[in-house]
Amino acid sequence: MSGTADDTPGAAHQIGGPGGPSGKVPTTDAACLDRWQSAPLYDVFGLAMTMLDGRPAEEILQLAMGAVPRLTGCRPEGGYLLKDGRFELGAAPPAELVGGHTPRDMSETPDQLTALHGQDGEISFREGGWGWAVGMRCAGALLGYLVVSARNPPSDDARFLAYALAQPTGAALFNADARRRDREYARQLFRAIEEREAANARLTALVAELEGQHNVHEVLARSSLADEREDGIARAVYELTGFPTCVEDRFGNLLSWAGPGLADAGDKPDPSVREQVVQDAMRALAPVRHGGRLVGLARHHGEVLGTIALVDPTAEAGRAEEFTLGQACTALALELAHRRSLAETELRMRRELVDDLLTGADEGGACARAEAVGHDLHGPQYVVAVRWQGRATDDRFIAAVAHAAQKVGLRSLIGRRSEMAVLVVQGEPREEGLYEAVAEELGSLQGAVGIGGRCEATADIPRSFDMAVRSLSVRRQSEPPYGTTVYEELGLYRILARGNDSKDVDIFVREWLGPLLNYDEAHGTDLVRTLAQYFDHGGNYDETAHALAVHRSTLRYRLQRIREVSGRRLDDVDTRFHLQVATRIWKVSGLAL
């Protein structure tokens, strides 16, 4: 093929051959001709050796494009590499080779290369001129194209040198890609080794952690099996962590301590501070630090039953200690919940037993049931009724009465009837001891206690209960209405109290108080109550007026109205006696005759 050469700067071999534009080669010296023909190939060989010395793909393409003008007289336009089925520019021609030429628009070149379907072929440019894509191949695979251009098509020799340049370039690119893959494989292998070592380290740490956790479970399980309760849990945590351990109930009361420092433990925390710590731990769902302690919650079904704290003023406790604390809190929650369940079951059994006793239970069965809950029904028993103003007879009230009875040493069964707590007490209760203990538990003196008569058998318990209720009623209608009343000490009130169902008593009250009762009902006054208070205070005007919360003059007016309405003289001894008895019956029975 013949043609004219490109005027690309630095072209060493003209398109027509070494003889000039005609393409004729001087023949005066055969050796010179051989050297002229061999020189470009030596150049290609030397370039191939340079390309194969471990260079990256971009440098290989730069070397190839740098040799294009020198070997072919053409202008390099770019080296394109095949990646994922598309051709991408791997390297642009060096700036010194472009020179003052206007850069070509290569935007359509990748699509033209794709259209060649792996063959070498001609490439067109918007600016015109001749272009050719020389395939860079190795091992039968197309790696990319070396794109060159010229004003006119080059000679066959130039094309041959272009193909000769493309072959070592393809081999060098193949080797570069292989080296890249080897390096990537080596990096992946090294990374895999590092990951394996890291995984082994994590596995070793995990095994050690699991062994530690297994040890925690074993120690706590031994404590649970030994039924050592809070003391066992505290000792186990101290053994496992080395930190002094404090176990407290929901309100901060000390249940157990293990390790040194008990003398420096301090007093019970302020309730508001304690509540704040509990709330912080509930929100965090993990142990929290407070006052030099790591505090964990013992919760059962969302309810806080107690706490376990590690005394750690320097904050040295870590994950292992937090795990131990969490497991110990679970053990404590189960222990306290189990104890509460037993207490509730026992309380329910006691209440059911009390209900049966008050209605007349079989003695043999009742004694066996009482023995099951730790109460001895053999021997004297007393029934006690307790009622407090402004207090519902709920579980808290029953628990407060039971705790008060325990504090004063009463061995009792407790139940609930209407608006009062009822106790069946073994042995005779002291008069004021229970009242004072309940008042302390509830923080109020506004309550009354009625103590029934002695029971020698379970069959007597319903009668003693009736006596206790009557005693309670007398106390609540007396002055003061708070305190303890013993049925055996009621005196005349015992007779009056039994008169609730007697027609004679009703007639007696109507005879002496009828006009006053009718007047009070018709006019909304309080003459009967005024008369009762007057007698209760021994006829003292000042004390009676104070009890009624009225002025002395008002009291004098009411007494005058009583004389007028009843038609009776209050200074007559017999009249005063009968009126006083009638008012006592009215108070005890609550008659509204």
C-alpha positions as CSV (number, residue, x, y, z in Angstrom):
1,M,0.0,0.0,0.0
2,S,1.4,3.4,-0.9
3,G,0.6,7.0,0.3
4,T,1.9,10.2,1.7
5,A,3.2,10.7,5.3
6,D,1.6,12.6,8.2
7,D,3.5,15.7,9.2
8,T,3.4,14.6,12.9
9,P,6.5,16.0,14.6
10,G,9.3,13.6,15.4
11,A,8.3,11.1,12.7
12,A,11.3,9.0,11.9
13,H,9.9,6.8,9.1
14,Q,8.1,8.3,6.2
15,I,4.9,6.7,4.9
16,G,6.6,5.9,1.6
17,G,9.5,4.2,3.2
18,P,13.1,5.4,4.0
19,G,13.8,6.5,0.4
20,G,11.4,9.4,0.4
21,P,8.0,10.2,-0.9
22,S,8.3,7.7,-3.7
23,G,8.7,4.9,-1.3
24,K,11.9,3.7,-3.0
25,V,14.7,2.4,-0.8
26,P,18.3,3.1,-1.8
27,T,20.0,-0.1,-2.9
28,T,23.7,0.9,-2.9
29,D,24.3,-0.9,0.3
30,A,22.4,-4.1,1.2
31,A,23.6,-4.1,4.8
32,C,22.4,-0.5,5.2
33,L,19.0,-1.6,3.9
34,D,18.8,-4.5,6.4
35,R,19.7,-2.2,9.2
36,W,17.0,0.3,8.1
37,Q,14.4,-2.4,8.0
38,S,15.5,-4.0,11.3
39,A,15.9,-0.7,13.3
40,P,12.1,-0.2,13.9
41,L,11.7,-3.8,15.0
42,Y,14.6,-3.5,17.4
43,D,12.9,-0.4,18.7
44,V,9.7,-2.4,19.2
45,F,11.6,-5.2,20.9
46,G,13.3,-2.8,23.3
47,L,10.0,-1.1,23.9
48,A,8.4,-4.5,24.6
49,M,11.1,-5.3,27.2
50,T,10.4,-1.9,28.9
51,M,6.6,-2.6,28.9
52,L,7.1,-6.0,30.4
53,D,9.1,-4.8,33.4
54,G,6.1,-4.6,35.7
55,R,4.6,-1.2,34.8
56,P,0.8,-0.5,35.3
57,A,-1.5,-0.4,32.3
58,E,-1.6,3.4,32.0
59,E,2.2,3.7,31.7
60,I,2.2,0.8,29.1
61,L,-0.3,2.7,27.0
62,Q,1.7,5.9,27.4
63,L,4.8,4.1,26.1
64,A,2.9,2.6,23.2
65,M,1.4,5.9,22.2
66,G,4.8,7.6,22.6
67,A,6.3,5.2,20.0
68,V,3.5,5.6,17.4
69,P,4.8,8.7,15.7
70,R,8.4,7.4,15.8
71,L,7.5,4.1,14.2
72,T,4.5,4.8,12.0
73,G,4.5,8.6,11.5
74,C,0.9,8.6,12.7
75,R,-0.7,10.5,15.5
76,P,-1.9,8.6,18.6
77,E,-5.4,9.4,19.7
78,G,-5.7,7.2,22.8
79,G,-5.5,3.7,24.3
80,Y,-8.9,2.1,25.0
81,L,-9.4,-0.9,27.3
82,L,-12.2,-3.4,27.3
83,K,-13.9,-3.4,30.7
84,D,-17.2,-5.2,31.4
85,G,-18.1,-5.3,27.7
86,R,-17.5,-1.6,27.1
87,F,-14.5,0.3,25.9
88,E,-13.1,3.0,28.2
89,L,-10.2,5.4,27.7
90,G,-7.2,3.8,29.5
91,A,-4.8,6.6,28.6
92,A,-4.7,9.8,26.6
93,P,-1.8,10.6,24.3
94,P,1.0,12.5,26.0
95,A,0.7,16.2,25.7
96,E,4.0,16.6,23.9
97,L,2.8,14.4,21.1
98,V,-0.4,16.4,20.6
99,G,1.7,19.5,20.1
100,G,-0.2,22.4,18.5
101,H,-2.8,20.1,17.0
102,T,-6.5,20.7,17.8
103,P,-7.7,17.8,20.0
104,R,-10.1,15.5,18.2
105,D,-13.7,14.8,19.4
106,M,-13.4,11.2,20.7
107,S,-16.9,11.0,22.2
108,E,-18.2,8.6,19.6
109,T,-15.0,6.4,19.5
110,P,-16.1,3.9,22.2
111,D,-19.3,3.1,20.2
112,Q,-17.3,2.8,16.9
113,L,-14.9,0.4,18.6
114,T,-17.8,-1.7,19.9
115,A,-19.2,-1.8,16.3
116,L,-15.9,-3.4,15.1
117,H,-16.9,-6.6,16.9
118,G,-13.4,-7.4,18.0
119,Q,-11.8,-6.8,14.5
120,D,-9.3,-4.1,13.6
121,G,-10.8,-1.4,11.5
122,E,-11.1,2.2,10.3
123,I,-12.3,4.9,12.7
124,S,-13.9,8.2,11.6
125,F,-13.6,11.6,13.2
126,R,-15.8,14.6,12.9
127,E,-12.7,16.7,12.0
128,G,-12.0,14.4,9.0
129,G,-8.8,12.5,8.3
130,W,-7.9,8.8,8.5
131,G,-8.2,6.8,11.7
132,W,-7.5,3.2,12.5
133,A,-8.1,1.0,15.6
134,V,-5.3,-1.6,16.1
135,G,-6.4,-4.4,18.4
136,M,-4.2,-5.1,21.5
137,R,-4.5,-8.9,22.0
138,C,-3.0,-11.7,24.1
139,A,-3.8,-15.3,24.4
140,G,-6.5,-15.0,21.8
141,A,-8.4,-12.3,23.7
142,L,-9.0,-8.7,22.8
143,L,-7.8,-6.4,25.6
144,G,-8.4,-3.1,23.8
145,Y,-7.5,-0.8,20.9
146,L,-4.8,1.5,20.1
147,V,-6.4,4.3,18.1
148,V,-4.1,6.3,15.6
149,S,-4.9,8.9,13.0
150,A,-3.3,10.6,10.0
151,R,-4.2,13.0,7.3
152,N,-3.9,10.1,4.7
153,P,-3.7,6.3,5.1
154,P,-0.1,5.2,5.9
155,S,2.0,2.7,4.1
156,D,1.9,-1.0,4.6
157,D,5.2,-0.9,6.4
158,A,3.8,1.7,8.8
159,R,0.7,-0.4,9.4
160,F,2.9,-3.5,10.0
161,L,4.9,-1.6,12.6
162,A,1.6,-0.5,14.2
163,Y,0.5,-4.1,14.5
164,A,4.0,-5.0,15.7
165,L,3.7,-2.4,18.4
166,A,0.2,-3.6,19.4
167,Q,1.2,-7.2,20.1
168,P,3.8,-6.5,22.9
169,T,1.5,-3.8,24.2
170,G,-1.3,-6.4,24.5
171,A,1.1,-8.9,26.1
172,A,2.3,-6.2,28.5
173,L,-1.3,-5.3,29.4
174,F,-2.2,-8.9,29.9
175,N,0.8,-9.3,32.2
176,A,-0.1,-6.1,34.0
177,D,-3.7,-7.3,34.5
178,A,-2.4,-10.6,35.8
179,R,0.0,-8.9,38.2
180,R,-2.9,-6.7,39.3
181,R,-5.0,-9.8,39.9
182,D,-2.2,-11.4,41.7
183,R,-1.7,-8.4,43.9
184,E,-5.5,-8.2,44.5
185,Y,-5.5,-11.9,45.4
186,A,-2.5,-11.4,47.7
187,R,-4.3,-8.5,49.3
188,Q,-7.5,-10.5,49.7
189,L,-5.5,-13.5,51.0
190,F,-3.7,-11.3,53.5
191,R,-7.0,-9.7,54.5
192,A,-8.5,-13.1,54.9
193,I,-5.6,-14.2,57.1
194,E,-6.0,-11.0,59.2
195,E,-9.8,-11.6,59.4
196,R,-9.2,-15.2,60.4
197,E,-6.8,-14.1,63.1
198,A,-9.2,-11.5,64.2
199,A,-12.1,-14.0,64.2
200,N,-9.9,-16.4,66.2
201,A,-9.2,-13.7,68.7
202,R,-12.8,-12.8,68.9
203,L,-13.7,-16.5,69.3
204,T,-11.1,-16.9,72.0
205,A,-12.5,-13.9,73.8
206,L,-16.0,-15.1,73.3
207,V,-15.2,-18.6,74.7
208,A,-13.5,-16.9,77.7
209,E,-16.6,-14.7,78.1
210,L,-18.9,-17.7,77.9
211,E,-16.9,-19.6,80.4
212,G,-17.1,-16.6,82.7
213,Q,-20.8,-16.4,82.2
214,H,-21.2,-20.1,82.8
215,N,-19.3,-19.7,86.0
216,V,-21.6,-16.9,87.1
217,H,-24.6,-19.2,86.4
218,E,-23.1,-22.0,88.4
219,V,-22.3,-19.9,91.4
220,L,-25.7,-18.3,91.5
221,A,-27.4,-21.7,90.9
222,R,-25.5,-23.1,93.9
223,S,-26.7,-20.2,96.0
224,S,-30.3,-20.7,94.9
225,L,-30.2,-24.5,95.6
226,A,-28.8,-23.8,99.0
227,D,-31.8,-21.6,99.7
228,E,-29.4,-18.9,101.0
229,R,-31.8,-16.1,99.8
230,E,-30.4,-12.5,99.7
231,D,-27.3,-13.4,101.7
232,G,-26.3,-16.1,99.3
233,I,-26.8,-13.8,96.3
234,A,-24.8,-11.1,97.9
235,R,-21.9,-13.5,98.7
236,A,-22.0,-14.9,95.2
237,V,-21.7,-11.5,93.6
238,Y,-18.9,-10.5,95.9
239,E,-17.1,-13.8,95.1
240,L,-17.5,-13.3,91.3
241,T,-16.7,-9.6,91.1
242,G,-14.5,-8.8,94.1
243,F,-16.6,-5.7,94.7
244,P,-18.5,-5.2,98.0
245,T,-22.1,-6.0,97.3
246,C,-25.3,-4.4,98.8
247,V,-28.8,-5.9,98.4
248,E,-31.7,-3.6,99.2
249,D,-35.5,-3.8,98.9
250,R,-37.5,-1.5,96.7
251,F,-37.4,1.3,99.2
252,G,-33.7,1.2,100.0
253,N,-33.9,-1.0,103.2
254,L,-30.7,-3.1,103.5
255,L,-31.4,-6.8,103.1
256,S,-27.9,-8.1,102.9
257,W,-24.2,-7.0,102.5
258,A,-21.2,-9.0,101.4
259,G,-17.6,-7.8,101.6
260,P,-15.9,-5.0,103.5
261,G,-17.4,-1.6,104.1
262,L,-20.6,-2.3,105.8
263,A,-19.8,0.1,108.6
264,D,-19.4,2.9,106.0
265,A,-22.6,2.0,104.1
266,G,-24.4,5.0,105.5
267,D,-28.1,5.5,106.4
268,K,-31.1,4.6,104.3
269,P,-31.2,7.0,101.2
270,D,-33.7,9.8,100.9
271,P,-36.8,8.4,99.3
272,S,-36.8,11.0,96.5
273,V,-33.2,10.3,95.6
274,R,-33.8,6.6,95.8
275,E,-36.8,6.9,93.4
276,Q,-34.8,8.9,91.0
277,V,-32.0,6.2,90.8
278,V,-34.7,3.5,90.2
279,Q,-36.3,5.6,87.5
280,D,-32.9,6.2,85.8
281,A,-32.1,2.5,85.8
282,M,-35.6,1.6,84.4
283,R,-35.1,4.1,81.5
284,A,-31.5,2.9,80.8
285,L,-32.5,-0.8,80.9
286,A,-29.1,-1.4,82.4
287,P,-27.2,-0.8,85.6
288,V,-26.5,2.8,86.4
289,R,-23.9,4.6,88.5
290,H,-24.9,6.6,91.5
291,G,-22.9,7.7,94.5
292,G,-19.9,5.5,93.9
293,R,-22.1,2.4,93.2
294,L,-23.1,0.4,90.2
295,V,-26.9,-0.2,90.8
296,G,-28.9,-2.9,89.0
297,L,-32.7,-3.5,89.4
298,A,-34.4,-6.7,90.3
299,R,-37.6,-6.5,88.3
300,H,-40.4,-9.0,87.9
301,H,-43.1,-8.4,85.2
302,G,-42.0,-4.7,85.1
303,E,-42.2,-4.2,88.8
304,V,-39.1,-3.3,90.8
305,L,-38.8,-5.6,93.8
306,G,-35.3,-4.7,94.9
307,T,-31.8,-3.6,93.9
308,I,-28.2,-5.0,93.9
309,A,-25.3,-2.5,94.0
310,L,-21.6,-3.0,93.5
311,V,-19.6,-0.5,95.7
312,D,-17.2,0.8,93.0
313,P,-16.1,4.4,93.8
314,T,-13.4,4.4,91.1
315,A,-15.7,3.0,88.4
316,E,-13.5,0.0,87.6
317,A,-16.4,-2.4,87.0
318,G,-16.6,-3.5,83.3
319,R,-18.8,-5.7,81.1
320,A,-18.1,-8.9,83.0
321,E,-19.2,-7.2,86.3
322,E,-22.3,-5.8,84.6
323,F,-23.2,-9.2,83.3
324,T,-22.8,-10.7,86.8
325,L,-24.9,-7.9,88.3
326,G,-27.6,-8.5,85.7
327,Q,-27.8,-12.2,86.4
328,A,-27.8,-11.6,90.1
329,C,-30.7,-9.1,89.8
330,T,-32.6,-11.8,87.9
331,A,-32.0,-14.3,90.7
332,L,-33.0,-11.8,93.3
333,A,-36.2,-10.9,91.4
334,L,-37.1,-14.6,91.2
335,E,-36.4,-15.0,94.9
336,L,-38.4,-12.0,96.0
337,A,-41.3,-12.8,93.6
338,H,-41.4,-16.3,94.9
339,R,-41.5,-15.1,98.4
340,R,-44.2,-12.6,97.6
341,S,-46.2,-15.3,95.9
342,L,-46.0,-17.5,98.9
343,A,-47.0,-14.6,101.2
344,E,-50.0,-13.8,99.0
345,T,-51.0,-17.5,98.9
346,E,-50.7,-17.7,102.7
347,L,-52.5,-14.5,103.2
348,R,-55.3,-15.7,100.9
349,M,-55.5,-19.0,102.9
350,R,-55.6,-17.0,106.1
351,R,-58.4,-14.8,104.9
352,E,-60.4,-17.7,103.7
353,L,-59.9,-19.5,107.0
354,V,-60.9,-16.3,108.9
355,D,-64.1,-16.1,106.9
356,D,-65.0,-19.7,107.6
357,L,-64.2,-19.2,111.3
358,L,-66.4,-16.2,111.6
359,T,-69.3,-18.1,110.1
360,G,-68.8,-21.2,112.1
361,A,-66.2,-23.7,110.7
362,D,-65.8,-27.4,111.6
363,E,-63.3,-27.5,114.4
364,G,-61.2,-30.4,113.2
365,G,-60.8,-29.1,109.6
366,A,-60.3,-25.5,110.8
367,C,-57.4,-26.5,113.2
368,A,-55.7,-28.5,110.4
369,R,-56.0,-25.5,108.0
370,A,-54.7,-23.1,110.7
371,E,-51.8,-25.4,111.3
372,A,-50.9,-25.3,107.6
373,V,-50.5,-21.5,107.8
374,G,-48.7,-21.6,111.1
375,H,-51.4,-20.7,113.5
376,D,-52.5,-22.8,116.6
377,L,-56.3,-22.7,117.1
378,H,-56.0,-24.9,120.2
379,G,-56.4,-22.8,123.3
380,P,-58.1,-19.4,124.0
381,Q,-58.7,-17.1,120.9
382,Y,-60.0,-13.6,120.7
383,V,-61.5,-11.8,117.7
384,V,-60.4,-8.2,117.1
385,A,-62.1,-5.7,114.7
386,V,-60.1,-2.8,113.4
387,R,-61.5,0.2,111.4
388,W,-59.8,3.5,110.5
389,Q,-61.5,6.7,109.4
390,G,-60.8,7.7,105.8
391,R,-59.1,4.3,105.0
392,A,-60.5,1.8,102.6
393,T,-60.2,-1.8,103.7
394,D,-57.9,-2.7,100.8
395,D,-54.8,-4.9,100.7
396,R,-52.6,-2.0,102.0
397,F,-54.7,-1.5,105.0
398,I,-54.9,-5.2,105.7
399,A,-51.1,-5.5,105.3
400,A,-50.6,-2.5,107.7
401,V,-52.8,-4.1,110.4
402,A,-51.0,-7.5,110.0
403,H,-47.6,-5.8,110.3
404,A,-48.8,-3.9,113.4
405,A,-50.0,-7.1,115.0
406,Q,-46.7,-8.8,114.2
407,K,-44.8,-5.9,115.8
408,V,-46.7,-6.1,119.1
409,G,-46.2,-9.9,119.2
410,L,-49.7,-11.0,118.4
411,R,-50.0,-14.5,116.7
412,S,-53.0,-14.0,114.5
413,L,-55.0,-14.8,111.4
414,I,-56.3,-11.8,109.5
415,G,-59.2,-11.3,107.2
416,R,-61.6,-8.7,105.9
417,R,-65.2,-8.0,106.7
418,S,-67.2,-5.1,105.2
419,E,-65.2,-2.0,106.2
420,M,-63.0,-3.5,108.8
421,A,-60.0,-5.8,109.3
422,V,-60.7,-8.8,111.5
423,L,-58.1,-10.8,113.4
424,V,-58.4,-14.1,115.2
425,V,-55.7,-13.7,117.9
426,Q,-54.1,-16.5,119.9
427,G,-54.1,-15.5,123.5
428,E,-55.4,-12.3,125.1
429,P,-54.3,-9.1,123.2
430,R,-53.2,-6.1,125.1
431,E,-55.6,-3.2,125.2
432,E,-53.8,-0.3,123.5
433,G,-50.8,-2.1,121.9
434,L,-52.5,-2.9,118.6
435,Y,-54.2,0.4,118.3
436,E,-50.9,2.3,118.8
437,A,-49.0,0.0,116.3
438,V,-51.7,0.5,113.6
439,A,-51.7,4.2,114.2
440,E,-48.0,4.3,113.7
441,E,-48.2,2.2,110.5
442,L,-50.9,4.4,109.0
443,G,-49.7,7.7,110.4
444,S,-53.1,8.5,111.8
445,L,-54.8,8.3,115.2
446,Q,-58.3,8.4,113.8
447,G,-59.2,4.7,114.1
448,A,-60.8,2.3,116.5
449,V,-60.1,-1.3,117.7
450,G,-62.8,-3.5,119.2
451,I,-61.8,-6.7,121.1
452,G,-64.4,-9.5,121.5
453,G,-64.8,-12.0,124.3
454,R,-62.7,-15.1,125.0
455,C,-63.2,-18.2,122.8
456,E,-62.5,-21.6,124.3
457,A,-63.5,-23.4,121.0
458,T,-63.7,-22.5,117.4
459,A,-67.5,-22.6,117.7
460,D,-67.3,-19.5,120.0
461,I,-65.5,-17.4,117.4
462,P,-68.6,-16.1,115.6
463,R,-69.9,-14.9,119.0
464,S,-66.6,-13.2,119.8
465,F,-66.7,-11.5,116.4
466,D,-70.1,-10.1,117.2
467,M,-68.8,-8.8,120.5
468,A,-65.8,-7.2,118.8
469,V,-68.1,-5.4,116.3
470,R,-70.2,-4.1,119.1
471,S,-67.2,-3.0,121.0
472,L,-65.9,-1.2,117.9
473,S,-69.3,0.5,117.4
474,V,-69.4,1.7,121.1
475,R,-65.9,3.1,120.7
476,R,-66.7,5.0,117.5
477,Q,-69.8,6.6,119.1
478,S,-68.0,7.5,122.3
479,E,-65.8,10.5,123.2
480,P,-63.2,10.3,122.0
481,P,-64.2,8.0,119.1
482,Y,-60.6,6.7,118.7
483,G,-58.8,4.0,120.6
484,T,-59.5,0.5,121.9
485,T,-62.6,-0.9,123.5
486,V,-62.7,-4.4,125.2
487,Y,-66.1,-6.1,125.3
488,E,-65.5,-7.5,128.7
489,E,-65.1,-3.9,130.0
490,L,-68.3,-2.4,128.4
491,G,-70.3,-2.8,131.6
492,L,-73.8,-1.4,131.1
493,Y,-73.0,-1.1,127.4
494,R,-73.0,-4.9,127.1
495,I,-76.6,-4.9,128.1
496,L,-77.5,-2.0,125.9
497,A,-75.7,-3.4,122.9
498,R,-77.6,-6.6,123.1
499,G,-80.8,-4.6,123.1
500,N,-80.8,-3.8,119.4
501,D,-83.5,-6.5,118.9
502,S,-85.5,-5.8,122.0
503,K,-88.8,-4.1,121.7
504,D,-88.7,-3.1,125.4
505,V,-85.5,-1.2,124.7
506,D,-87.1,0.5,121.7
507,I,-90.1,1.5,123.8
508,F,-87.9,2.8,126.6
509,V,-85.9,5.0,124.2
510,R,-89.1,6.3,122.6
511,E,-90.6,7.1,126.0
512,W,-87.7,9.3,127.1
513,L,-86.4,10.6,123.8
514,G,-89.4,10.4,121.4
515,P,-90.3,14.1,121.5
516,L,-86.7,15.2,121.0
517,L,-86.2,12.7,118.1
518,N,-89.4,13.9,116.4
519,Y,-88.4,17.5,116.9
520,D,-84.9,16.9,115.4
521,E,-86.5,15.1,112.4
522,A,-89.0,17.8,111.8
523,H,-86.7,20.8,112.2
524,G,-83.3,19.4,111.3
525,T,-81.9,20.2,114.7
526,D,-79.5,18.2,116.9
527,L,-81.1,18.2,120.3
528,V,-80.6,14.5,121.1
529,R,-76.9,14.6,120.2
530,T,-76.5,17.8,122.3
531,L,-78.1,16.0,125.3
532,A,-75.9,13.0,124.8
533,Q,-72.7,15.1,124.7
534,Y,-73.9,17.1,127.8
535,F,-74.2,13.8,129.8
536,D,-70.9,12.4,128.4
537,H,-69.1,15.5,129.7
538,G,-70.7,15.3,133.2
539,G,-72.8,18.4,132.6
540,N,-69.8,20.7,132.1
541,Y,-70.8,23.6,129.9
542,D,-67.4,24.5,128.5
543,E,-66.4,20.9,127.6
544,T,-69.8,20.2,126.0
545,A,-69.7,23.4,124.0
546,H,-66.2,22.6,122.8
547,A,-67.2,19.1,121.8
548,L,-70.2,20.4,119.9
549,A,-68.2,23.3,118.4
550,V,-70.8,25.9,119.6
551,H,-70.8,28.9,121.8
552,R,-71.9,28.5,125.5
553,S,-74.9,30.7,124.8
554,T,-75.9,28.3,122.0
555,L,-75.6,25.4,124.3
556,R,-77.7,27.1,127.0
557,Y,-80.4,27.8,124.3
558,R,-80.4,24.2,123.2
559,L,-80.7,22.8,126.7
560,Q,-83.6,25.2,127.3
561,R,-85.3,23.9,124.1
562,I,-84.7,20.3,125.3
563,R,-86.5,21.1,128.6
564,E,-89.4,22.7,126.6
565,V,-89.7,20.0,124.0
566,S,-89.3,17.0,126.3
567,G,-91.2,18.5,129.2
568,R,-88.6,17.1,131.6
569,R,-86.4,18.7,134.2
570,L,-82.7,18.0,133.8
571,D,-82.0,18.7,137.5
572,D,-84.1,15.8,138.7
573,V,-81.9,12.8,139.6
574,D,-84.2,10.1,138.2
575,T,-84.9,12.0,135.1
576,R,-81.2,12.6,134.4
577,F,-80.5,8.9,134.9
578,H,-83.2,7.7,132.5
579,L,-82.3,10.3,129.9
580,Q,-78.7,9.4,130.1
581,V,-79.4,5.7,129.7
582,A,-81.7,6.4,126.8
583,T,-79.0,8.5,125.1
584,R,-76.5,5.7,125.6
585,I,-78.8,3.2,124.0
586,W,-79.4,5.7,121.2
587,K,-75.6,6.0,120.6
588,V,-74.9,2.3,120.8
589,S,-77.7,1.1,118.7
590,G,-77.9,4.1,116.3
591,L,-81.7,4.1,116.6
592,A,-83.7,6.6,114.7
593,L,-86.9,6.0,116.5
